[in-house]
């Protein structure tokens, strides 16, 4: 599975969403399936501005049919979580992420 790291030090939420837009466009052009975006955990009290911005962007992309689905990494190990149940190709997420869910990632299906 391809992973893209978009949480470089000093990166702002708008930089991350611009990078995400390019990544989604490239992945759609390739016709690939599922990929992961590393957003980081956040450094202020467990909140990640980049992760929240990516999830908002993914919600918009899904509504516009630019992506088939998305799932926060912390839901990868919970088959009963709402976004896990609706995530296309959930079986393609590597077992290591299902065994150890990672809240600093977002899985996206194009």
C-alpha positions in Angstrom: 0.0 0.0 0.0 1.3 3.4 -0.9 1.7 5.9 1.9 2.1 9.6 1.6 3.5 11.7 4.5 1.9 15.1 4.6 2.7 16.2 8.2 6.2 17.8 7.8 7.3 20.1 10.5 5.9 23.6 10.0 3.2 22.4 7.5 -0.1 24.1 7.8 -3.5 22.6 7.3 -4.0 24.4 3.9 -0.6 23.1 2.7 -1.7 19.6 3.7 -5.0 19.8 1.9 -3.3 21.1 -1.2 -0.9 18.2 -1.1 -3.9 15.8 -0.5 -5.7 17.3 -3.6 -2.6 16.5 -5.7 -2.3 13.0 -4.3 -6.0 12.2 -4.8 -5.7 13.5 -8.4 -2.6 11.4 -9.1 -4.1 8.3 -7.5 -7.3 8.7 -9.5 -5.3 9.0 -12.7 -3.4 5.9 -11.9 -6.6 4.0 -11.2 -5.2 2.6 -7.9 -7.3 1.4 -5.1 -6.5 2.2 -1.5 -3.6 4.4 -0.2 -2.7 5.9 3.2 -2.0 9.5 4.1 0.1 10.1 7.2 -1.2 13.1 9.0 0.5 12.8 12.4 -1.1 12.7 15.9 -0.9 16.4 16.6 1.1 18.0 19.3 -1.5 20.0 21.2 -3.5 17.9 23.6 -4.0 15.1 21.2 -5.6 17.1 18.4 -4.2 17.2 14.9 -5.1 20.2 12.8 -3.8 18.5 9.7 -5.7 15.3 10.4 -8.9 17.2 11.0 -8.4 19.2 7.7 -7.7 16.0 5.8 -10.9 14.3 7.2 -13.0 17.4 6.2 -11.4 17.3 2.7 -12.1 13.6 2.4 -15.7 14.2 3.4 -16.0 16.7 0.6 -14.3 14.5 -1.9 -16.6 11.6 -1.1 -19.7 13.8 -1.5 -18.4 14.9 -4.9 -17.5 11.3 -5.9 -13.8 12.1 -6.2 -13.0 9.3 -3.8 -15.0 6.1 -3.1 -14.4 6.3 0.7 -12.1 7.2 3.5 -11.4 5.9 7.0 -9.4 7.3 9.9 -6.6 5.0 10.9 -7.9 4.6 14.4 -11.0 2.8 13.0 -9.0 0.3 10.9 -9.1 -2.3 13.6 -12.8 -1.9 14.4 -15.0 -3.6 11.8 -18.1 -2.1 13.6 -17.0 1.6 13.3 -19.3 3.5 10.9 -16.6 4.5 8.4 -15.0 1.1 8.5 -18.3 -0.6 7.5 -18.7 1.7 4.6 -15.1 1.7 3.5 -14.6 0.0 0.1 -11.9 -2.6 -0.1 -11.4 -2.6 3.7 -9.8 -6.0 3.3 -6.9 -4.4 1.4 -5.7 -2.5 4.5 -2.5 -4.4 5.7 -3.0 -6.5 8.8 -0.4 -4.5 10.8 -2.8 -1.5 10.6 -5.8 -3.6 11.6 -3.9 -5.0 14.6 -2.5 -1.7 15.7 -4.8 1.1 14.6 -3.0 4.3 14.0 -4.8 7.6 14.6 -2.1 9.5 12.7 -3.2 8.0 9.4 -6.2 8.2 7.0 -7.0 5.5 4.5 -8.5 6.6 1.2 -10.0 4.6 -1.6 -10.2 6.1 -5.1 
